[in-house]
């Protein structure tokens, strides 16, 4: 996805386009509130445990 496009100036000249743009922003904001972050636990591994794991995956 292009990231430099967020720095461009946008001119909205008619009311219909402005309303559609605002509706899209509001819809996005509502959808964002419904996203739940997955809960993932982490475990510190020792060097030997990492080697064992990689050895099992590579074989």
ZAMIDREN-939390 format. One record per residue (C-alpha): residue in one letter; x, y, z; residue number from 1. Coordinates in Angstrom, 1 decimal, m for minus. Each point is the difference from the previous one (the first is absolute). Last residue first. Layout:
% residues N
("A", (X, Y, Z), NUM)
...
% end
This chain:
% residues 59
("X", (13.7, m31.5, 9.1), 59)
("X", (m0.1, 3.8, 0.1), 58)
("X", (m2.8, 0.2, 2.6), 57)
("X", (1.4, m2.5, 2.4), 56)
("X", (3.5, 1.6, m0.1), 55)
("X", (m1.5, 3.5, 0.4), 54)
("X", (m1.7, m1.2, 3.2), 53)
("X", (3.0, m1.7, 1.4), 52)
("X", (2.3, 3.0, m0.7), 51)
("X", (m2.5, 2.3, 1.6), 50)
("X", (m0.2, m2.2, 3.1), 49)
("X", (3.8, m0.1, 0.2), 48)
("X", (0.3, 3.8, 0.0), 47)
("X", (m2.5, 0.4, 2.8), 46)
("X", (m3.6, 1.1, m0.7), 45)
("X", (m1.9, 2.8, 1.6), 44)
("X", (m3.8, m0.7, m0.4), 43)
("X", (m2.5, 2.4, m1.4), 42)
("X", (m3.8, m0.1, 0.3), 41)
("X", (m2.3, 1.2, m2.7), 40)
("X", (m3.2, 1.8, 0.5), 39)
("X", (m1.6, 0.9, m3.3), 38)
("X", (m0.9, 3.7, m0.2), 37)
("X", (m3.7, 0.6, m0.5), 36)
("X", (m1.3, 2.1, m2.9), 35)
("X", (m3.4, 1.4, 0.6), 34)
("X", (1.2, 3.5, 0.7), 33)
("X", (1.8, 0.1, m3.4), 32)
("X", (m3.3, m0.6, m1.7), 31)
("X", (m1.5, 3.1, 1.5), 30)
("X", (3.0, 2.1, m1.0), 29)
("X", (m0.1, m1.3, m3.5), 28)
("X", (m3.7, 0.8, m0.3), 27)
("X", (0.7, 3.5, 1.2), 26)
("X", (2.8, 0.5, m2.6), 25)
("X", (m2.1, m1.4, m2.8), 24)
("X", (m3.0, 2.2, 0.9), 23)
("X", (2.3, 3.0, 0.1), 22)
("X", (1.3, m0.8, m3.6), 21)
("X", (m3.6, m0.6, m1.3), 20)
("X", (m1.1, 3.3, 1.5), 19)
("X", (2.9, 1.8, m1.6), 18)
("X", (m0.7, m1.6, m3.4), 17)
("X", (m3.6, 1.0, 0.1), 16)
("X", (0.8, 3.5, 1.1), 15)
("X", (2.3, 0.8, m2.9), 14)
("X", (3.5, 1.2, m0.1), 13)
("X", (2.1, m2.4, 2.0), 12)
("X", (3.6, 1.0, m0.2), 11)
("X", (2.6, m2.5, 1.1), 10)
("X", (3.6, 0.9, 0.9), 9)
("X", (2.4, m2.9, m0.1), 8)
("X", (1.7, m1.2, 3.1), 7)
("X", (m2.0, m3.2, 0.4), 6)
("X", (1.0, m1.0, m3.6), 5)
("X", (3.6, m0.6, 1.2), 4)
("X", (m1.1, m3.3, 1.5), 3)
("X", (m0.8, m2.0, m3.0), 2)
("X", (m1.3, m3.5, 0.8), 1)
% end
